[in-house]
Amino acid sequence: MTAANARVENSASENPMGEVPRDYNFAAAILDMNLKAGRAEKPVFIDHRGSWTYAQLADRVDRFGKALRALGVRREERVLICMTDTIDWPTAFLGCLKAGIIAIPVNTLLTEQDYKFMLGDSRACTLVVSDVLYPRFAETIKNAPDLKHVIVSGEDAKGHHKFEDLIANAKGEAYSAPTTRDDMAFWLYTSGSTGAPKGAVHVHGSLKLTADLYGTPVAGLKENDLVYSVAKLFFAYGLGNAMTFPMSVGATTVLNPERPTPDGVAALLKKYPITVFWGVPTFYAAFINSPNAPQKSEVKIRRALSAGEALPEQIAKQFKERYGVEICDGLGTTEMLHIYLTNVPGATKYGTTGKAVPGYEIKLIGEDGAPVKKGEMGEMYARGPTSAIMYWNNREKSRSTFQGEWTRSGDKYYEDEDGYYVCCGRADDMLKVSGLYVSPFEVEAALCSHPDVLEAAVVGWNDEQKLVKPKAFVVLKDQAKANDSLVKSLQEHVKAKLAPFKYPRWIEFRKDLPKTATGKIQRFMLRAEETA
């Protein structure tokens, strides 16, 4: 090991919580820390192939880094990662970081056009892709001018480098790039629901800080926990849930390469004694209403957490009644890397997103650019040490979002009398009815409190006079109950809970709602139906 490598690994592993030394490589530090703690033979991940120890992961990470360097991939060059959740995902991600190469994990549910854009925008020289996802890249890679290597994870390498063969054949001394805490480590592309995806650029130090500020003290992960995250590793949320946080305390994570469904997750919870469960509101809603959901006696969950969208109070209460565990709802963004606003165990206030995570600050800004008073709605800005440094190749959006130490979230909130923050929805989803703001989430939450409603989405819709009024798209627990009488019943239900002008003038029953891969409702797709 070179002096530079020793400097990076030793200073990082000995550094106290909440501080990151100047010389720092996240992958080297977290692997070294666990091996020095005596966890070499402890499982770090469990996937469909079996159990993988910390020592095995460290070896695979080193081998993957060697393989990339042998292919000629240099420090700070980009590697696009489009993979299902198996041991190969953290191997590739950490292997890139340890070698000083930029990892770009991307959503596995996107279109060929999305991947074409990301390959071109990032100028990635290497693609690492699961064999089941390869067909979406087959044509694109033929015309990707910067792409030099394709590595395929799985049984069929499609004529390219096979992931497992590269690891098996990798030779040479273990290497850790002498990176700093402020070196680019990885990019995360935003969903692109309001335009082309934007690559949020994150640094090595931020991964440790999300664990130090939220994963350990707030989420409360411990070494003996077995963790499962509904959100996949390629999301900022899932990256922390299933890799950064568990590895930071020496815990174990169950990985599932399949898309999570209520029945599939129920089977995992019955098979494994999962103690920490990470979900999203739409999944929790579907899960607790699934006939195959496990009983309390069949699970070992001690902590349940949620993010992605604001968690409706009714869903949180139903989960608590069934499993005896409160769901701690929080807010995080791709730009801030993970959760910076949250409820905490023992101090959860249903219907709110909690308070600022220690180490972060929150402010709400009105339309005039000034801070609003308590109880008034404003756009949320966050300040903390884990914000992205920019959007890649997008100066205009970078200047708009990253304003000095503050990052604009695009979310509308108000602070209640107890200092808890209440979600009103996305800034671009807000409605103005009769000159007054209406929060879609507020109406949706009222609808979801009705015993017949599973999910709801509210958007602005023009009436005969071209004036905007709320329209609701509703998914029922029992589709057979959809009729005009229930429409009137739901409208009266909302009127009884909210100011009368907020009730939905129209209610349309649907079998499902359009969602992102994270489970967020895509209201813009429903709005688009009005002009289609």
N, C-alpha and C positions, 0 to 999 in steps of 0.2 A: 504493500500500500504506500502511495506517495505521501509526502508531508502534507500536501494540500488536501488529499482525501481524508487523512487522519484528522486534520483541523476541522473539516466540515462535520464529520461524524461525531467526534468527541464533544465539540462545543455544543452541538445540537442536543445530544442525548443527556447531557448534564445540566441543561438549562432549566430553570424553574418555570412553573406554569405561568402563562400570560405574557411571557417575554420570548422574543426570538432574537438570537444573536445575529450579527452582521453576516458571518459566514454560515450558511445554512442550506441544506438540501433535504427537503421534506422526506423523500423516499428513503434516503440513507439513514436519516435520523430515526424514523419510526420503526424501521426494521431492526436497526442496531439496538434501540431501546428495548424492544421485546426480547431479542436474543440475550441481551445482558441480564434481563430480568428472569431468565431461566425458563422462558416459554417456548423453547425450540421445538419441543414435541407436542405442544398444545395446538389443537385445531384453531385455525384462524378463519377458514371458510369451509362450508359444506355445500357441495353442489350435486347435480344429478350423477356425477362420476364418483363421488365419495367425499372423504374428509381430507383436508389439506392443512398441514401444520405450518407454524410460523417459519420453521427452518426450510420447509419445502418452498414456501412462497419466496423467501429471501433468495434461495438458489435460482428459482425460475426468473425472478426479477433481474438478477445479475446476468443470467444467460440470455434473456431477451435483449437487455442493453448491449451485451456483446454482439449478438446477432445483428442488431441495427447498425452498430459501428462497423461490423464486418461488411455490411452492404454498402457502406460509404455514407450513411446518414450522419450528419455533423451536428454539433451543438447548435441549438436555437433553430434548427430546421423543424418543420412541422410534420406530425404524423396524425392523420385522421383515423379515429377509432369508431367503428360502427359494429358493435358486438352485443350479443345477448349476455345476460348475467351468469357467467361461469367463472371458474378460477382464472381463465385466460384474460378476463377484463382487468382485474387488479394487476395481473402480471404485466400486461401491456402498458397500462397507465403508469404504474410505479416504475416500470423498466425505462420508460421514456424519461421520467423526471430524474431518476438516478443518473442517467447518462447525460443530463442537461439538454434533452430534446423536448420540444413543446408537444404535449399531448392535446388532441382536440377530440374529446368524446362527443358523439352526436346521437341524436334521437334515432332509435331504430324503426320508427313508424312513419318516417317522412317519405316524400315522393322522389322519383328519379331526378326531377327538376331541382328539388331542394338540395340534393347531394351534389348535383352539378354545380350549383351556385357556391356551396361551401368549399368544394375542392378548388374552384377557381379563385374564390375570395381569399382563402387561406394559403394558396399556393403550396399545399401539402405535397411533399415528395414521396410520401409512403401512405398507403391505405392498409389498415388492418380490419378485416371484416369477417363475420361469421358466415359459414357456408350457406346457411339458410337465408341470409340477407344479400348474398352476392348477386342474385339476378337483378336487383335494383341498381347495381353499379356496372353490370356487364357491358352496356353500351357506352356509358359515360366515361369509363376509364380509357376507352379507345381514343378519345379526343381531349384528354386532360394533359395539357402541355407540360405541367410541372411534375406530374406523377411518374416516378421512376420504378417503384416497387409496390407489389400487391402481396399481402400476407393473409392467408385464409385460415381461420380457426374452424376446426371440425374435421370430418372424415374426408371430404372431397375438396381438394385444393384448387379445382377448376383450372389446372395447368399453371398455377402460380406457386409461390413459396408456401409450404405447409407450416403453420404455426408450431406444431409440436416437433416437427423435424428440425426447424431452426433452433429451438431450445435444446433439443437432444444433441445437436452437433456443435453448439457454441463452445468455443475454447478461449482460453486466455485468462489473465488475472482479473479479479473483480475490480470494478472501476466505479467511482462516484465523482461526478463532475463537481469542481469547486465552485458551486453556485453561491449566490447570496440570497438573503431573505427577500430581496426586491427583484430578483431575476424572474422573468416570465417563466411560468411553469406549465400552465394549461389555459386553454380558451374554452368557453362555453357559449354556444350560439343560442340566442333567445329564440322563442317560438316563431317569430316573424308574422304574427297574426295581423299586424297593422303595417306590413311592408316586408321588405327583404330581411332575413335573419341578420342579427348583429352579433359579432363575436366579442363577448366580454372577456377581457384579458386579465388573468389572475396570476398572482405571484406565489412563490414557495411559502413564504411566511404566513399567508392567510389561512392555509389549511390547518396549521397548528393552532392558530388563534381561534378559529371556529370551534375547535375541540376544547380549548382552554376556557373560552368565555361561555359557551353554551352546552356542548356535548357532555362534559363532565359535571360542572356545577349545577346546571339547570335541568338538562335531560336526565342527569344522574346515572349514567352508565357505570357499571362496575365490571371487574375482571371476570366474575362468574356468570355474567349475562350471556344469553343466547338471543341474538337480534334478528329481526326480519323487517324489511322495508318494502311496502307496496311500490313505492317510487323506485324506479330503476337507477342503477349506478350512473347513467349518463346525465341525469338531472343534478343540478346543484343540491337539491334536497336529498336525493338518494345517495349521492356521493358522500355526504356527511353521515347520513343515517347508517349506511351499510358498510362503509370502509373507514373513513377518517375517525369517527367517534369510537367504534368498537376497537379498532387497532390501537387507539391512543390509550386505552386502559387494559389492553390484552384480552379482550372479549372475543366471542366467536359469532360469525354471521352466517345465516342460511341464505343461499343464493338460489333463485329460481329463474331459469332461462325463458319460461313461458310467460305470456301476458297474464297478469293477476286477475283472477275471477273470484267471486265469493266462494264458489265450490272448491276451486283449486287452493285458495288460501286456507279455507276451513280444513282441508286435508293436511296441509303443512302444519297447522296448529295442533292437529290431533297426533301427527307423527313425531313432531319435535317439541320439547318443553321450552318453547319460545317465551322469554320473559319481558322483552322490550319490543313493542310493536309500533311501527310507524305507518300511518295511513294518510289518506286525503279524504275530505268530506264526502265526496260522491261515492267513494268506496265504502266508507263507514255506513252510509245510508243503505246501499245495496246489501252489505254484509249482514246488518242486523235484521233485515227483512227477508233474508234467504232462509228457506225451510231447512237447509243443510248446515246452517251456522252451528258451531259446537256449543255445548252447554258449558256453564261456568266450571263444572267439575272436570271437564275435558281439557282445559287450558291452564297455563301457568303464568299468564300475563300479569306482571306487576306494574307495568307502566305503558300507557298508550299515548301517542302523540299525533298531532295533525298539523298540516299546513297545506298550502296550495290555493285555497280559498277560505273565506271565513266559515267556521263550523256552525251550522244552525243549532240553536239551543236544544231543540227537540231531539236531535240525533245524539247529542252528548248525553242527555238525560236517559235515553233508552239504552245506550251502551253501559252507562253506570249502573242502571237497574239490573241489567242482565249479568254483567261480569264483575261488578263491584269495584271498577277502576275508572277514575275520571280521565277523560281525554284532555290533555293539555294542548290547546290550540295556539298556534303561533303564526307569525308572518316573516317570510324571508323572500329574497329575490335573487335571480341569477347575478345581478349586479353586486349585491352585498354578500354573495356566496352561500349564506345560510341564514338561520333565524336570528333576528335582532329585536323582535317584539313577541312576547309570549305570556301565556298563563303558566303558573308553576304549581306543582303538586301541593295540595293543602291550601292554596290561595287562588283557586280557579273561579272565575266569575263567568258563568255561562252567558253566551250572547256577546262576549267581548273577545278581543285578541290579546288581552293582558296588558303588561307594562314592558318598558324597555329592558332588554337583557343588560345586566351590568357590563360596562365597557362600551355601550352604545348610547347615543342620544337621539331623541325624537323631537321634531317640531312640525306643527301644522301651519301651512301657509294659505292665506285666502287669495281670492282673485286679484286683489289689489297689491299682492306681493308682500303683505305684512302678516305677522303671526296672528292667528285668530285667538279669541278668548275661549276659555274652557266652556264646553257645551256647543261651540260653533264648529261647523264642518270646514275642513281645509285639506289641502293635498299634503300627504305625509312626506317629509324629508328625513333621512337617517344619516347619522354621522358615526363612523366606527372604523376600526383598523383593517377590515376585511373587504372593503369595496374594491371593485375592479379598477384598474388604472386607466382604462379607456375602452372604447369599442374599436376593434381593429379596422383600419382603413375607413373610418367614418367620423371625421372631425366634427361635422355639424351636430350629430346625435350625441357625441361625446361631450361637447360644450354644453348642450342642453341638459343632459342627465347628471354629469359629474361637475358640480358647481363648488369648486374648492374642496373643502372637507365634507361637504354635504352631497348626498345622492338623492335625486328625485325618485320616488317610488311609483308615481302614477296612480296611487291609491288614495281614495277619499276616506277620511276618518274624522271622528270627534272624540274628545276626551270627556268622560263622564265625571260625576261628582266625586267618585272614589279614585280617580286617577287612572282608570282603565280605558283603553282605547277601543272604540266601537267602529266596525267596518261599515262604510256606506257604499262600497263598490269601487270599480275602476273609474278614474276620472272621465274616460271616454264612454263609459256606460251610463253616466248620470242622466236622469231625465228632468226636464223642467216642465211642470204641469201647472197651468194657470199662474205662471210666474213664480212658482215655488219648486224647490228641488225635491225630487223623489229618488230615494236610493233603491235600485232594483233588488239589492240583497235584502233590504228590510221587508219588501213585499214578498219576496221568495221565502223568507223565513216564516212569515205569517202563514203563507200557503202550506208550507211543510209542517206546520204545527197541526194541520187538519189530519185526522186519523186515516183518511183515504189516500193521502198524497205521499208519493215516494220522492219525487224531485220536481223542481219548478225553475223556470227561467223567465225573467221579465225583461222586456225591451220596450222602447218607445215606438208607437205606431200612430200614424195619422188618421184622424177621424174625417168625417165628411167635409169639414171646414179646413182641413189640412192643419189641424192643431194636434200637438203630440199628447197622447194619453198612454197609460201603461197597458200592455198586452202580455198575458201570461201563457206560456207553453208548459203544460203539466203532464207528468208521468204518474199514473195511478198505481197503487199496489195491486189492484185488481182491475184490469182493463175493462171487464164487463160492466163496471159501474158507471162508465162514461155516458152521461146524458145531460139534457138541458137542465134538469132539476138539480144535478150536482153542480153545474156551472153557477147557478143562482146561490146555492148553499155556500160555495167557496167564496163568492163575492161578498156575501154577508159576513162570512167568517173573517175576512180581511178587514171589512169596515168596523167590526167589533174590536179589532186589535189595534188598528191604525187610524190616523185621521182619514175621514171619508174620501177626500179627494185622491188618496193614494191607491184606492182599490182598482184592480184590473178591469178595464171596460170590456175586454174580450178575453175569453179563456179557450185555448185550443188544446185538446188532449192528444198526446203523442205516445208512441211506444218507447221512444228513447230521445235523448237530446244530443246535439253535436258537442263533442268534447275534444280537448287536446289529449295528448298521450299521458299527461299528468292528471287527467280527470277534471280539468277546469272546463266549465261550460263556455262554449264559443258563441256568445250572444251576437257577435257581429254576423255570424252565419244566419241566425234567425232574423236579424234586422234586414239582411239582404233579400230575404224572401218577399218583403213588401214591394220591392222594385223589380223583382224577377219576372 
